[in-house]
């Protein structure tokens, strides 16, 4: 990542009309939950509250069209490595994770299934 940023800065110095965003690669993760009928807004509200201090969180979204009862949590990371490192903190038995688990108690009862999509942004 460091080399990509150096390269981007060199290109910007030579060609200032290029956007830095064209050179920095980012990872966007969609955690998609299909909720039980009537629970999508409850689930979204719970996630929004619990994840409020998460710097990687971009949005909590609910469906307007398409499949019903979906809640999508969108997060962003600098790389897959950063994503994996962030994911590891949820496996730790820290005080922060204990508080999060306490707040999330019973959330499995709100959804039926889920999936994860990981995208690379160019």
VOKOLZA-567735 format. One record per atom (N, C-alpha, C, O): x, y, z; residue in one letter. Coordinates in steps of 0.2 Angstrom, whole numbers, padded with zeros to 4 digits, always signed. Example, Ala and Ser with C-alpha at 12.3 -4.5 7.8 and 13.67 -1.06 7.14 Angstrom:
# residues 2
+0066-0028+0039A/+0062-0022+0039A/+0066-0016+0039A/+0071-0017+0042A/+0064-0011+0035S/+0068-0005+0036S/+0064+0000+0039S/+0067+0006+0040S/
//
This chain:
# residues 122
+0004-0006+0000X/+0000+0000+0000X/+0004+0006+0000X/+0003+0011-0003X/+0010+0006+0004X/+0014+0012+0004X/+0017+0013-0003X/+0018+0019-0004X/+0019+0008-0007X/+0022+0009-0013X/+0017+0012-0018X/+0018+0017-0022X/+0010+0010-0017X/+0005+0013-0021X/+0004+0020-0020X/+0003+0024-0024X/+0004+0022-0014X/+0004+0029-0012X/+0009+0033-0014X/+0008+0039-0017X/+0016+0031-0014X/+0021+0034-0017X/+0020+0035-0024X/+0021+0041-0027X/+0018+0030-0028X/+0017+0030-0035X/+0012+0036-0037X/+0013+0040-0041X/+0006+0035-0033X/+0001+0040-0034X/+0003+0047-0033X/+0002+0052-0037X/+0007+0049-0028X/+0010+0055-0027X/+0015+0058-0032X/+0014+0063-0034X/+0019+0053-0035X/+0023+0055-0041X/+0019+0056-0047X/+0020+0061-0051X/+0014+0052-0048X/+0009+0054-0054X/+0006+0060-0053X/+0005+0064-0058X/+0003+0062-0047X/+0000+0068-0046X/+0004+0074-0047X/+0002+0079-0049X/+0011+0073-0045X/+0016+0079-0046X/+0017+0080-0053X/+0017+0086-0056X/+0016+0075-0057X/+0017+0075-0065X/+0011+0077-0068X/+0011+0081-0073X/+0006+0075-0066X/-0001+0075-0069X/-0006+0078-0064X/-0010+0073-0062X/-0006+0084-0062X/-0011+0086-0057X/-0018+0085-0058X/-0022+0085-0053X/-0020+0084-0064X/-0027+0083-0066X/-0030+0076-0064X/-0036+0075-0064X/-0025+0071-0062X/-0027+0065-0060X/-0029+0065-0053X/-0026+0068-0049X/-0034+0061-0051X/-0037+0061-0044X/-0033+0055-0041X/-0032+0050-0043X/-0031+0057-0034X/-0028+0052-0030X/-0032+0046-0029X/-0030+0040-0029X/-0039+0047-0029X/-0043+0041-0028X/-0043+0036-0034X/-0045+0030-0033X/-0040+0038-0040X/-0039+0033-0045X/-0034+0028-0044X/-0033+0023-0047X/-0029+0029-0039X/-0024+0025-0038X/-0024+0021-0031X/-0020+0016-0031X/-0028+0024-0027X/-0028+0020-0020X/-0033+0015-0021X/-0039+0016-0022X/-0031+0009-0019X/-0036+0003-0020X/-0039+0002-0013X/-0035+0003-0008X/-0045+0001-0012X/-0049+0000-0006X/-0053-0006-0006X/-0055-0008-0012X/-0055-0009-0001X/-0059-0014+0000X/-0066-0012+0003X/-0066-0009+0008X/-0071-0014+0000X/-0078-0012+0003X/-0081-0019+0004X/-0081-0024+0000X/-0084-0020+0010X/-0087-0026+0013X/-0095-0025+0014X/-0096-0020+0017X/-0099-0029+0011X/-0106-0029+0012X/-0108-0035+0016X/-0107-0041+0014X/-0110-0034+0022X/-0112-0040+0026X/-0120-0039+0026X/-0123-0034+0028X/-0123-0044+0023X/-0130-0044+0021X/-0134-0049+0025X/-0132-0055+0025X/-0139-0046+0028X/-0143-0050+0032X/-0150-0050+0030X/-0153-0045+0028X/-0154-0056+0029X/-0161-0056+0027X/-0164-0058+0034X/-0164-0063+0037X/-0168-0053+0036X/-0171-0053+0043X/-0178-0056+0042X/-0181-0057+0037X/-0180-0058+0048X/-0187-0061+0048X/-0192-0055+0047X/-0190-0049+0049X/-0198-0056+0044X/-0203-0051+0043X/-0204-0046+0049X/-0205-0049+0054X/-0204-0040+0048X/-0205-0035+0053X/-0199-0034+0058X/-0199-0030+0063X/-0193-0037+0056X/-0187-0036+0061X/-0182-0032+0057X/-0177-0030+0061X/-0182-0030+0051X/-0177-0027+0047X/-0175-0020+0051X/-0169-0019+0052X/-0180-0016+0052X/-0178-0009+0055X/-0175-0010+0062X/-0171-0006+0064X/-0178-0015+0066X/-0175-0016+0073X/-0168-0018+0072X/-0164-0016+0076X/-0166-0023+0067X/-0160-0025+0066X/-0155-0020+0064X/-0149-0019+0067X/-0157-0015+0060X/-0153-0010+0057X/-0152-0005+0063X/-0146-0003+0064X/-0157-0004+0067X/-0156+0001+0073X/-0151-0002+0078X/-0147+0002+0080X/-0151-0008+0079X/-0147-0011+0084X/-0140-0011+0081X/-0135-0009+0085X/-0138-0013+0075X/-0132-0012+0072X/-0129-0005+0072X/-0123-0004+0073X/-0133+0000+0070X/-0131+0007+0070X/-0129+0009+0077X/-0124+0012+0077X/-0133+0007+0082X/-0131+0009+0089X/-0124+0005+0091X/-0120+0008+0094X/-0124-0001+0090X/-0118-0005+0092X/-0112-0003+0088X/-0106-0003+0091X/-0112-0002+0082X/-0106+0000+0078X/-0105+0007+0077X/-0101+0009+0073X/-0108+0011+0081X/-0107+0019+0081X/-0100+0021+0081X/-0098+0026+0078X/-0096+0017+0085X/-0089+0019+0086X/-0084+0016+0081X/-0078+0017+0082X/-0087+0012+0077X/-0082+0008+0072X/-0080+0013+0066X/-0084+0015+0062X/-0074+0014+0066X/-0071+0019+0061X/-0072+0016+0054X/-0072+0020+0049X/-0073+0010+0053X/-0073+0007+0046X/-0080+0007+0044X/-0081+0006+0038X/-0085+0008+0048X/-0092+0008+0046X/-0094+0014+0041X/-0092+0019+0043X/-0097+0012+0036X/-0099+0017+0031X/-0106+0019+0031X/-0108+0024+0032X/-0110+0013+0031X/-0117+0014+0031X/-0121+0008+0034X/-0118+0002+0033X/-0127+0009+0037X/-0131+0003+0038X/-0137+0005+0033X/-0140+0010+0034X/-0139+0000+0029X/-0144+0001+0024X/-0150-0004+0024X/-0148-0010+0026X/-0156-0002+0023X/-0161-0007+0022X/-0164-0006+0015X/-0163-0001+0012X/-0167-0012+0013X/-0169-0012+0006X/-0175-0007+0005X/-0180-0006+0009X/-0176-0004-0001X/-0181-0001-0004X/-0184-0005-0010X/-0190-0005-0011X/-0180-0008-0013X/-0182-0013-0019X/-0178-0019-0018X/-0174-0020-0014X/-0180-0024-0023X/-0177-0030-0023X/-0179-0035-0017X/-0185-0035-0015X/-0175-0039-0015X/-0177-0044-0010X/-0179-0040-0004X/-0176-0035-0002X/-0184-0043+0000X/-0187-0040+0006X/-0183-0041+0012X/-0179-0046+0012X/-0184-0037+0017X/-0181-0038+0024X/-0174-0038+0024X/-0171-0042+0028X/-0170-0035+0020X/-0163-0035+0020X/-0160-0029+0024X/-0162-0024+0023X/-0155-0031+0027X/-0151-0025+0031X/-0144-0027+0028X/-0141-0032+0029X/-0140-0021+0026X/-0134-0022+0023X/-0129-0017+0027X/-0130-0011+0028X/-0124-0020+0030X/-0119-0016+0034X/-0113-0015+0029X/-0110-0020+0027X/-0111-0009+0028X/-0106-0007+0023X/-0100-0005+0027X/-0100+0000+0031X/-0094-0008+0026X/-0088-0006+0029X/-0083-0005+0024X/-0083-0008+0019X/-0077-0001+0026X/-0072+0000+0021X/-0065-0001+0024X/-0065+0000+0030X/-0060-0004+0021X/-0054-0005+0023X/-0049-0003+0018X/-0050-0003+0012X/-0043-0002+0020X/-0037+0000+0015X/-0035-0007+0011X/-0033-0006+0005X/-0036-0012+0014X/-0034-0019+0011X/-0037-0025+0014X/-0040-0024+0019X/-0036-0030+0011X/-0039-0037+0013X/-0035-0038+0020X/-0038-0041+0025X/-0029-0036+0020X/-0025-0037+0027X/-0028-0033+0032X/-0029-0036+0038X/-0030-0027+0031X/-0033-0023+0036X/-0040-0026+0038X/-0042-0025+0044X/-0044-0028+0033X/-0050-0032+0035X/-0049-0038+0040X/-0052-0038+0045X/-0044-0042+0038X/-0043-0048+0042X/-0041-0046+0049X/-0043-0049+0054X/-0036-0041+0049X/-0034-0038+0056X/-0040-0036+0060X/-0040-0037+0066X/-0044-0032+0057X/-0050-0029+0060X/-0055-0035+0063X/-0057-0035+0068X/-0055-0040+0058X/-0060-0046+0060X/-0057-0049+0066X/-0061-0052+0070X/-0051-0050+0067X/-0047-0053+0073X/-0049-0050+0079X/-0050-0054+0084X/-0050-0044+0079X/-0052-0041+0086X/-0059-0043+0088X/-0060-0043+0095X/-0063-0045+0084X/-0070-0048+0086X/-0069-0055+0089X/-0074-0057+0093X/-0063-0058+0088X/-0062-0065+0091X/-0059-0064+0098X/-0059-0069+0102X/-0057-0058+0100X/-0053-0057+0106X/-0059-0057+0112X/-0064-0055+0111X/-0056-0058+0118X/-0061-0058+0124X/-0059-0051+0128X/-0059-0052+0134X/-0059-0046+0124X/-0058-0039+0127X/-0064-0037+0130X/-0069-0039+0129X/-0063-0032+0135X/-0069-0028+0138X/-0073-0025+0133X/-0079-0026+0133X/-0070-0022+0127X/-0074-0019+0122X/-0079-0024+0119X/-0085-0023+0117X/-0076-0030+0117X/-0080-0036+0114X/-0085-0039+0119X/-0091-0040+0116X/-0084-0039+0125X/-0089-0041+0130X/-0095-0037+0130X/-0101-0039+0130X/-0093-0030+0130X/-0099-0025+0130X/-0103-0026+0123X/-0109-0025+0123X/-0099-0027+0118X/-0103-0027+0111X/-0107-0034+0111X/-0113-0033+0109X/-0105-0039+0113X/-0108-0045+0114X/-0115-0045+0118X/-0120-0047+0117X/-0114-0041+0123X/-0119-0040+0128X/-0125-0036+0124X/-0131-0038+0125X/-0123-0031+0121X/-0128-0027+0117X/-0131-0031+0112X/-0137-0030+0110X/-0127-0035+0109X/-0130-0039+0103X/-0134-0045+0105X/-0136-0049+0101X/-0134-0047+0111X/-0137-0053+0114X/-0144-0053+0111X/-0149-0049+0111X/-0146-0059+0108X/-0152-0061+0105X/-0153-0058+0097X/-0158-0059+0094X/-0148-0055+0094X/-0148-0053+0088X/-0150-0059+0083X/-0152-0057+0077X/-0147-0065+0084X/-0149-0070+0080X/-0156-0072+0079X/-0158-0075+0074X/-0160-0070+0083X/-0167-0071+0083X/-0171-0066+0078X/-0176-0067+0076X/-0167-0061+0076X/-0170-0056+0071X/-0169-0057+0064X/-0172-0054+0060X/-0164-0062+0062X/-0163-0063+0055X/-0163-0071+0053X/-0163-0075+0058X/-0164-0072+0047X/-0165-0079+0045X/-0158-0082+0042X/-0156-0087+0044X/-0155-0077+0038X/-0148-0079+0035X/-0144-0073+0033X/-0147-0068+0034X/-0138-0074+0031X/-0134-0069+0029X/-0129-0071+0024X/-0127-0077+0023X/-0125-0066+0021X/-0120-0067+0017X/-0115-0061+0017X/-0117-0056+0020X/-0109-0062+0014X/-0104-0057+0014X/-0101-0056+0007X/-0100-0061+0004X/-0101-0050+0005X/-0098-0048-0002X/-0092-0044-0001X/-0093-0039+0003X/-0087-0045-0004X/-0081-0041-0003X/-0079-0038-0010X/-0078-0042-0015X/-0078-0032-0010X/-0077-0028-0017X/-0070-0025-0017X/-0068-0022-0011X/-0067-0024-0022X/-0061-0020-0023X/-0063-0014-0027X/-0065-0015-0032X/-0061-0008-0024X/-0063-0002-0027X/-0056+0001-0030X/-0051+0001-0027X/-0057+0003-0037X/-0051+0005-0040X/-0051+0013-0041X/-0047+0016-0044X/
//
